[in-house]
């Protein structure tokens, strides 16, 4: 186990940022440069308990490790010497954070910020001034808060292409974190702000039940997963370097949302490998999409 005295400058800085966030009532836990939890599960290789969320008392349960207690935060980082950043658990008291992730990846074929503005015009709400985090890819995270009686599920592209939501069971990469693609930082002019309440009209959009996909004409046999997923596979195959993981994750989310994710997983993996993505990374992205879209009671370990 690493000690505080042996911390690298990056680890020490990540811890300092995490402690500052915890001091503002935001539950935090250490992340690696891949934006994944820095602590390995104590149950790896075990069949049970498959759904332990920290009840065993050991660290290594991802977002379920998140805490605002300074001593506990220090202990988590001491056990994670390779941590380069920190995650902030969404949906947790007292802030009950909701993350609106606006992506600028051209893979989506549209402007996520523009799509959010269009939604705001259509549903008559405005996004208030709030904490905004700039991502290494050029996107941004808007921090909003939700009421205690609302559970906001995680989603990817559900509101519009390129708009991901982090709610209950999800997490955001905290400002000051360093990842393999760069540093997350607060947008100028927002550091002094506190997360603003989510507009009611937007909250309704985030919490409304997902509509079941309808078959064409409402009659006849449903298309096979291979036919329904052909467009998703082509979408993955068209990925260029720098967008392969993003495209695969987006396509896998769509497949799982429509009920044929498992059936299409091997084909999506093969498509991603053809674009140059290592197989283990492809399967990890698909597994993350499965957890994000199929979490129990709206809880997942989604990240952004």
N, C-alpha and C positions, 0 to 999 in steps of 0.2 A: 504493500500500500504506500502510495506517495505521501509525503508530508508537506506541510505548508512551506518549510524551508527549502524544499527541493523543487518548488514550482518553477516552470519556465515563465518567461515574461508574458507569453500569450495566455497561459493558464491563469496566471495571477491577474491579468487584465480582465479575462472572462469572469473570474470569481468576483472581482471588484464591481463589474457591471451587474452581475447577478445579485449581489448583496444589495446594491442600490435599488434594483427593481423589487426585491423582496421587502425592502424598507417602505416601498410605496403600496404594499399589499398585493403584489403580484407573485403567485407561486412559481418557483423556478427550479430547474434541474439542469445538469451539464449535458452539452451536446458535443459531438465530434465534428470534424471538418466536413463530413458528409450530411450534416444537419440531422443525423440520427442520434438517439440517446447514446451517451458515451460509456455508460455502464452496461455490461452484458447481463443478460437474464440469468439469475441463479438457477433457473429451471431448464436451461438449454440441455437438450438430449433426453429430457424426461418426458414421459407421456402425460403425467399429472404433476401438479395441478395446472391444467391447460389455461385456466382463466384467472389465475392468481393476479391480483392487482395490488400486491404489497401486503396482503394479510399474513404472509409468512414472516414479516418483520425484517426481511433482507432488502437491500437496494438492488436496482436493476430491473425495475418495472416501468421504465420509460416515463411517460407523463404522470403516471401514478406516484412517482417519487417526488413530484413537485411540492415545494414547501416554502413558506415565508419565514420560517424560523432560522435566524442567522447561524446558529450552531449546527443545525441540520444541513444547511446549504454548504457550510465549510466541510462537513464530513463527506457529503456527496462528491465535492470537487477533490477532496483529498484521496478519494477512492477512484478518481477518474483522471489520471495524470495526462492523458492524451486529449482532454477536453480543450476545445478552442472557442467555445461559445456556450450559450445557455438557451433553453427553451422556456417559454412562459405558457403555463397551462391556461386554456380558455374555459369559460363557463364556470369558473370556480369563484366562490365568495372570497373577499368582499367585492371585488371589481366586476366579476362575471363578464370577463372580456369576450368580445366578439371580434374576430379578425376578418377584414375584407381585403383579400389579396388581389390586386389589379396587376395582371401580367402583361408584358409587352412583347412576348414571344411571337414572332410572325407566323409561327405554326398555327395559331388560332385564326389567322386571316382577318382579324378585326382588332379594334382598339378597345381594350377593356375599360379604360377610364371613360371613353366616349359611350360605351354600352351602359355604364352605370349612370351617366348623365341622362341618357335616353330613358332608362328605367325611372329615374327621379322625375322627369317631366311627365311620363306616362302615369305614374302612381302618385304624383303630387307630394313629393317630399324633397327635402334638401339635406345634404350631408353637412353637419355643423363643423366648425373648426375643431380639430381633434389631433391627437398624437398621430404622426405619420412617420413610418420607417421606410427608408429607401433601400431597395435590395440590390445586390451586385449585378443582376441582369437588367436593371433599369426600371423594374416595377416598383410598386409601393404597397405597403400594408397600412390600412386605416384601422385605428383602434376605436371601437365603440363598446358600450356597456349595455347589458340587457337586464331586465327585471328578474326578480327571484322566481317568479312563477312561469318563466318561459325557458324552454330547452331548445337551443338552436343546434341543429345537426350539422355535421361537417358535410361539405359538398365540393365538387370540382366541376365548374362549368355549368352548374344547374341553372343559375340566374341568367347567365350569358357566357359565351365562349371567353375564356381568359379570366373569369371572375371566380375565385375559389373562396370558400367560407370556412373559417375555423371557429367551431363552437365547442359544445360539451364533449370532452374527451380528446380534443385536438390541442395543438400548440403552435405558437408562433416563434420564430427565431428572434431573440431579443437584440435590440440595437447595441452595437459594440462587439457582437459576435463576429468571428472570422471563420469563413468556410473555404472550401476548395476553390470557390469562384470569386471570393472577395469578402469585403466587410459590409455588414448591415449597419446603417447609421440613421440617426434622427434627421428628418427633413428640416432645413433651416426654418426658423420661426415657429416650430411646434414643440420644442423641448420644454417650454414652460407650461404647456397645456396639460390638462388631464383628459383621459378618454371620455368622449361625449356620449350621452345616452343615444341609443339607436332610435332613429325616427320610427314612429309606430307603423307607418305604411311599409317601410322596409322590413321591420320586424315580422309583419304578417307574411311578407314574401319569403322570409327565411324559415318560418316555422310551418308554413302550409304543407299538407301531405303531398308527397310526390305522386303525380298522376301515373297510372299504369299505362304502358304503351298499348295503343290500339292496333289491331290488324287492319290491313287495307280492306275497306268496304265492310268490315265487321263479319265477314263470312269466309268460308274456305279454310284450308289448313294453314297454320302459322308457318312462316318461312323457317327453314332450318337454321341453327346457329351459324353454320358455315356461310349461308347466303346472307344472313343478317349482319355478319361480322366482316364481310368482304371489304366494305368501305373502310372499316377501322384498320384492317390489315394494310390496305393500300396507303392509308394515312400514315401508318408507322413506317412503311417502306420508303416513303418520300422524305423522311427525316434526314437533315444534314447534321454534321458534327456540331454539337452544342445544343441541339434540340431533340436528340434521340430519346433521352430519358423522359423529357417533358411530353413528347408526343405519345410514347408508350403508356405513360401513366394516365394521360387523358383518355386514350382509347380504351384502356382496361377499365377505367371508371365507367365509361359509357356502357361497356359490355356487361359489367356487373349490375349496373342500374337497371338494365333491361333483362336481366335474368339468365344470361348465357355466358357469364364471365369464365366460369370453370371450364366450360366446353371449348372456349376460344383461347384459353391460356397458352396451350402449347403452340398454336398457330401464331399468336402474338409474340411469343418468345422467339420463335424461329424467324419472324419478320425483323424483330429488333436485332437479333444476332447478325442477320444479313446486312444491316446498316452499320455494323461494327461495334455494337454494344455487347460487352461480355455477358455470357448467359446468366451468371449468378446475379449480375446487376439487373438484368431484365426480369428475372423471376422475383427478385426483391421488390422491384417497382410494381409488378402485378400483384404480389402479396399485399403490398401497402394499399393498392387500390381496392382490393377485396376487403381489407379491414375498414377502410374509410367509408365504403358504401354499404357495408353489411354489419356495422357495429351494433351491439346490443343496446337497446334503449337510447340510441343516438350517440353512444360513446365509442370512440375509436382512438387510435393513436396517430391520427393524421398530422402532418406537419406542413409548414409552408415558409 
